[in-house]
Amino acid sequence: MNLSGIFLKDGILSGKLKNYEYRQQQVLMAKAVGNAIEENTHLIVEAGTGVGKSLAYLIPFILWTQKENKKAVISTYTKALQHQLVDKDLPFLKDALSIDFSFALCVGGENYLCLRRFHQSGSHGLFELDETDDLKKLYEWKDKTKTGLKSDIGFEPLPKLWKKVCREGDICFGRKCGYYEQCFYQKAKAVERSSHILVTNHHLFFAHIASGWNVLPKFDGIVFDEAHQLEDVAAGYLGIEVSNYRLKSLLDAIANPSTGKGLLSRLEWLTPYTFVEINSLAGSVRSAGDKFFSILAGRLEEPTKRIREENFIPNLLHEPLAELREGLKSVAGMVKKEEEEKEVLSLIERCDGLSGDIADIIGQRLPEYVYWAEIEGRRRSLFATPIDIAPILRSQIFENISPVILTSATLSVHGDFTFLKERLGINNGDELALDSPFNYRDNAMVYISSDVSDPKDAEAFERDVIDSIKVILNITQGRTLILFTSYEMLNKSYDALNRSNSSNRLNSLNFLRQGGMDSYKLVEEFKKNSHTVLLGTHTFWQGVDIPGDALQCVIIVRLPFKVPDDPVTEARLERLKENGKDPFISYQIPNAILLFKQGFGRLIRTQSDKGIVVILDPRVKTRFYGERFLSSLPDCLRTDSIEDVKEFFDKINHKEQKSN
């Protein structure tokens, strides 16, 4: 089957896809992906919004995997793209291409209902009174579901209930399980092993690597879509986290003092002496943990702090965990049932893993890692994160698998992929930068305010930003996404806008902010009412898709530089300086430009979208690097006149009214 012919104006896709548009960029990308497969090499493709990159990489990989009986992984960052591929793109291509290929969605094992644990929890009376309503729904669902996936339930079960009934890898019996033939997870694994295309997410992919390649089936090639997220996801999964919640989860699994549930309550044959002894050992660990994390909190002057010295707090958990481990080993020697033995051995392994991780962090035993601590609500956490993941990714992925395709709308800085290649450890491969086919010149305007103080004067900057937002909102009257770089500034702006809501033209607007509800619900709520303003940070800079008239204005409050005193960022900057590089030039600027491009990309999502991007940070005009940010954007109108903004919106609204 000819690859180019599939995309022609009178080709296969045009006959199957309603409103199909031939896009030269899509064809160029598909050819480049096909060539990388044929040459068994890597490829980096920056494909602007509207190129149609998913079909451009899916079709060559479908043809290859089906013809050569190969297997390829498609890894995404967002669940939205994951489900678009599985629910829409792949079924469409299976029909359109008339090729007998198979595909599967790969998710973590904890997303599946475990029938053994479900029935075990019921027979041992582990369910609690406040779980009754959700439990009743689960009983009805488990007899109807074909997948056993949590995402297919239709409601969100209580986390503590799902934890009792989901699959847990360390206590899975595999073929020895009495429910093996009915097991949802095992059925899914069988489908994965026989599939040509496996769709997963970056988090599960790096969990796969961290586990020693034991999560996904063996595969021959990979596509990383939304590849601009790879460094941070990989660093998180290839590091260590120890928290008071992790410790509590372990101890509650042994004996929960609040509910009286746990493994000990199910081992009815335990002698009273052994029961009391293990309970006492678990209690000692719990007390030591409370003291340990209390000391940790006392050493932190701020919510997040880098830890530079070894043994910065005493390891109060080492001995109590060792004693609990020995106590559990004695129990393991008494058990008669294989099921009980597996659970006890799993708890012993968890004790070992937790103790080892605490020792690694406190003793700073891992070279090339940065150590840090964080307090978030009631959670107290310790982390060890690799400073430079490039050597790890190079040896684990790029020197181990071929072809590897990396794609996103934002991978280069002015067409140069050096920053991405250095961060991810890519030494060779082809590169391709493709512009968006959208008409930004006519459909988009960039407004750079001249009325905002430099961010160095925090108080004046904050005041001017809020005043400028009010001016813009009085023009747009909603349909606006405001992107912040900190929750503090977001919340102050939200409060100020709501205070003025009752005294001027803003009183008709509905203000939503990140944190008020989950991100998906926020976006859906935003789409319902044209007089809505959404304030977001971090995740809202990327991955949010609001096509059509629902979004006509994106306000970028501040250039998205990484906070230099964030422990991981700080360690990365120090490493670059040690290697003779200017950290600001070689890391901070290119990183911020990529996120800046992502923020801009929230506005124009389809061929007919129109709107304006407002930049309130004056540094795009006053700093040497400002033009680098602006020139990274698509070719569109640029102005510093608020009158031009009014005229642009009048033009949009006039056309809307005529079309209605």
Secondary structure in CASP SS format (residue, H / E / C, confidence):
PFRMAT SS
TARGET T0000
AUTHOR 0000-0000-0000
METHOD secondary structure of the structure
MODEL  1
M C 1.00
N C 1.00
L H 1.00
S H 1.00
G H 1.00
I H 1.00
F H 1.00
L C 1.00
K C 1.00
D C 1.00
G C 1.00
I H 1.00
L H 1.00
S H 1.00
G H 1.00
K H 1.00
L C 1.00
K C 1.00
N C 1.00
Y C 1.00
E C 1.00
Y C 1.00
R C 1.00
Q H 1.00
Q H 1.00
Q H 1.00
V H 1.00
L H 1.00
M H 1.00
A H 1.00
K H 1.00
A H 1.00
V H 1.00
G H 1.00
N H 1.00
A H 1.00
I H 1.00
E H 1.00
E H 1.00
N C 1.00
T C 1.00
H C 1.00
L E 1.00
I E 1.00
V E 1.00
E E 1.00
A E 1.00
G C 1.00
T C 1.00
G C 1.00
V C 1.00
G C 1.00
K H 1.00
S H 1.00
L H 1.00
A H 1.00
Y H 1.00
L H 1.00
I H 1.00
P H 1.00
F H 1.00
I H 1.00
L H 1.00
W H 1.00
T H 1.00
Q H 1.00
K H 1.00
E H 1.00
N C 1.00
K C 1.00
K C 1.00
A E 1.00
V E 1.00
I E 1.00
S E 1.00
T E 1.00
Y C 1.00
T C 1.00
K H 1.00
A H 1.00
L H 1.00
Q H 1.00
H H 1.00
Q H 1.00
L H 1.00
V H 1.00
D H 1.00
K H 1.00
D H 1.00
L H 1.00
P H 1.00
F H 1.00
L H 1.00
K H 1.00
D H 1.00
A H 1.00
L H 1.00
S C 1.00
I C 1.00
D C 1.00
F C 1.00
S C 1.00
F E 1.00
A E 1.00
L E 1.00
C C 1.00
V C 1.00
G C 1.00
G H 1.00
E H 1.00
N H 1.00
Y E 1.00
L E 1.00
C C 1.00
L H 1.00
R H 1.00
R H 1.00
F H 1.00
H H 1.00
Q H 1.00
S H 1.00
G H 1.00
S H 1.00
H C 1.00
G C 1.00
L C 1.00
F C 1.00
E C 1.00
L H 1.00
D H 1.00
E H 1.00
T H 1.00
D H 1.00
D H 1.00
L H 1.00
K H 1.00
K H 1.00
L H 1.00
Y H 1.00
E H 1.00
W H 1.00
K H 1.00
D C 1.00
K C 1.00
T C 1.00
K C 1.00
T C 1.00
G C 1.00
L E 1.00
K H 1.00
S H 1.00
D H 1.00
I C 1.00
G C 1.00
F C 1.00
E C 1.00
P C 1.00
L C 1.00
P H 1.00
K H 1.00
L H 1.00
W H 1.00
K H 1.00
K H 1.00
V H 1.00
C E 1.00
R C 1.00
E C 1.00
G H 1.00
D H 1.00
I H 1.00
C C 1.00
F C 1.00
G H 1.00
R H 1.00
K H 1.00
C C 1.00
G C 1.00
Y C 1.00
Y H 1.00
E H 1.00
Q H 1.00
C C 1.00
F H 1.00
Y H 1.00
Q H 1.00
K H 1.00
A H 1.00
K H 1.00
A H 1.00
V H 1.00
E H 1.00
R H 1.00
S H 1.00
S C 1.00
H C 1.00
I E 1.00
L E 1.00
V E 1.00
T E 1.00
N E 1.00
H H 1.00
H H 1.00
L H 1.00
F H 1.00
F H 1.00
A H 1.00
H H 1.00
I H 1.00
A H 1.00
S C 1.00
G C 1.00
W C 1.00
N C 1.00
V C 1.00
L C 1.00
P C 1.00
K C 1.00
F C 1.00
D C 1.00
G E 1.00
I E 1.00
V E 1.00
F E 1.00
D E 1.00
E C 1.00
A H 1.00
H H 1.00
Q H 1.00
L H 1.00
E H 1.00
D H 1.00
V H 1.00
A H 1.00
A H 1.00
G H 1.00
Y H 1.00
L C 1.00
G C 1.00
I E 1.00
E E 1.00
V E 1.00
S E 1.00
N H 1.00
Y H 1.00
R H 1.00
L H 1.00
K H 1.00
S H 1.00
L H 1.00
L H 1.00
D H 1.00
A H 1.00
I H 1.00
A C 1.00
N C 1.00
P C 1.00
S C 1.00
T C 1.00
G C 1.00
K C 1.00
G C 1.00
L H 1.00
L H 1.00
S H 1.00
R H 1.00
L C 1.00
E C 1.00
W C 1.00
L C 1.00
T C 1.00
P H 1.00
Y H 1.00
T H 1.00
F H 1.00
V H 1.00
E H 1.00
I H 1.00
N H 1.00
S H 1.00
L H 1.00
A H 1.00
G H 1.00
S H 1.00
V H 1.00
R H 1.00
S H 1.00
A H 1.00
G H 1.00
D H 1.00
K H 1.00
F H 1.00
F H 1.00
S H 1.00
I H 1.00
L H 1.00
A H 1.00
G H 1.00
R H 1.00
L C 1.00
E C 1.00
E C 1.00
P C 1.00
T E 1.00
K E 1.00
R E 1.00
I C 1.00
R C 1.00
E C 1.00
E C 1.00
N C 1.00
F C 1.00
I C 1.00
P C 1.00
N C 1.00
L C 1.00
L C 1.00
H H 1.00
E H 1.00
P H 1.00
L H 1.00
A H 1.00
E H 1.00
L H 1.00
R H 1.00
E H 1.00
G H 1.00
L H 1.00
K H 1.00
S H 1.00
V H 1.00
A H 1.00
G C 1.00
M C 1.00
V C 1.00
K C 1.00
K C 1.00
E H 1.00
E H 1.00
E H 1.00
E H 1.00
K H 1.00
E H 1.00
V H 1.00
L H 1.00
S H 1.00
L H 1.00
I H 1.00
E H 1.00
R H 1.00
C H 1.00
D H 1.00
G H 1.00
L H 1.00
S H 1.00
G H 1.00
D H 1.00
I H 1.00
A H 1.00
D H 1.00
I H 1.00
I H 1.00
G C 1.00
Q C 1.00
R C 1.00
L C 1.00
P C 1.00
E C 1.00
Y E 1.00
V E 1.00
Y E 1.00
W E 1.00
A E 1.00
E E 1.00
I E 1.00
E E 1.00
G C 1.00
R C 1.00
R E 1.00
R E 1.00
S E 1.00
L E 1.00
F E 1.00
A E 1.00
T E 1.00
P E 1.00
I C 1.00
D C 1.00
I C 1.00
A H 1.00
P H 1.00
I H 1.00
L H 1.00
R H 1.00
S H 1.00
Q H 1.00
I H 1.00
F H 1.00
E C 1.00
N C 1.00
I C 1.00
S C 1.00
P C 1.00
V E 1.00
I E 1.00
L E 1.00
T E 1.00
S E 1.00
A C 1.00
T C 1.00
L C 1.00
S C 1.00
V E 1.00
H C 1.00
G C 1.00
D E 1.00
F C 1.00
T H 1.00
F H 1.00
L H 1.00
K H 1.00
E H 1.00
R H 1.00
L H 1.00
G C 1.00
I C 1.00
N C 1.00
N C 1.00
G C 1.00
D E 1.00
E E 1.00
L E 1.00
A E 1.00
L E 1.00
D C 1.00
S C 1.00
P C 1.00
F C 1.00
N C 1.00
Y H 1.00
R H 1.00
D H 1.00
N H 1.00
A E 1.00
M E 1.00
V E 1.00
Y E 1.00
I E 1.00
S C 1.00
S C 1.00
D C 1.00
V C 1.00
S C 1.00
D C 1.00
P C 1.00
K C 1.00
D C 1.00
A H 1.00
E H 1.00
A H 1.00
F H 1.00
E H 1.00
R H 1.00
D H 1.00
V H 1.00
I H 1.00
D H 1.00
S H 1.00
I H 1.00
K H 1.00
V H 1.00
I H 1.00
L H 1.00
N H 1.00
I H 1.00
T H 1.00
Q C 1.00
G C 1.00
R C 1.00
T E 1.00
L E 1.00
I E 1.00
L E 1.00
F E 1.00
T C 1.00
S C 1.00
Y H 1.00
E H 1.00
M H 1.00
L H 1.00
N H 1.00
K H 1.00
S H 1.00
Y H 1.00
D H 1.00
A H 1.00
L H 1.00
N H 1.00
R H 1.00
S H 1.00
N H 1.00
S H 1.00
S C 1.00
N C 1.00
R H 1.00
L H 1.00
N H 1.00
S H 1.00
L C 1.00
N E 1.00
F E 1.00
L E 1.00
R E 1.00
Q C 1.00
G C 1.00
G C 1.00
M C 1.00
D C 1.00
S H 1.00
Y H 1.00
K H 1.00
L H 1.00
V H 1.00
E H 1.00
E H 1.00
F H 1.00
K H 1.00
K H 1.00
N C 1.00
S C 1.00
H C 1.00
T E 1.00
V E 1.00
L E 1.00
L E 1.00
G E 1.00
T E 1.00
H H 1.00
T H 1.00
F H 1.00
W H 1.00
Q C 1.00
G C 1.00
V C 1.00
D C 1.00
I C 1.00
P C 1.00
G H 1.00
D H 1.00
A H 1.00
L C 1.00
Q C 1.00
C E 1.00
V E 1.00
I E 1.00
I E 1.00
V C 1.00
R C 1.00
L C 1.00
P C 1.00
F C 1.00
K C 1.00
V C 1.00
P C 1.00
D C 1.00
D C 1.00
P H 1.00
V H 1.00
T H 1.00
E H 1.00
A H 1.00
R H 1.00
L H 1.00
E H 1.00
R H 1.00
L H 1.00
K H 1.00
E H 1.00
N C 1.00
G C 1.00
K C 1.00
D C 1.00
P H 1.00
F H 1.00
I H 1.00
S H 1.00
Y H 1.00
Q H 1.00
I H 1.00
P H 1.00
N H 1.00
A H 1.00
I H 1.00
L H 1.00
L H 1.00
F H 1.00
K H 1.00
Q H 1.00
G H 1.00
F H 1.00
G C 1.00
R C 1.00
L C 1.00
I C 1.00
R C 1.00
T C 1.00
Q C 1.00
S C 1.00
D C 1.00
K C 1.00
G E 1.00
I E 1.00
V E 1.00
V E 1.00
I E 1.00
L C 1.00
D C 1.00
P C 1.00
R H 1.00
V H 1.00
K H 1.00
T H 1.00
R C 1.00
F C 1.00
Y C 1.00
G H 1.00
E H 1.00
R H 1.00
F H 1.00
L H 1.00
S H 1.00
S C 1.00
L C 1.00
P C 1.00
D C 1.00
C C 1.00
L E 1.00
R E 1.00
T E 1.00
D C 1.00
S C 1.00
I H 1.00
E H 1.00
D H 1.00
V H 1.00
K H 1.00
E H 1.00
F H 1.00
F H 1.00
D H 1.00
K H 1.00
I H 1.00
N H 1.00
H H 1.00
K H 1.00
E H 1.00
Q H 1.00
K H 1.00
S H 1.00
N C 1.00
END
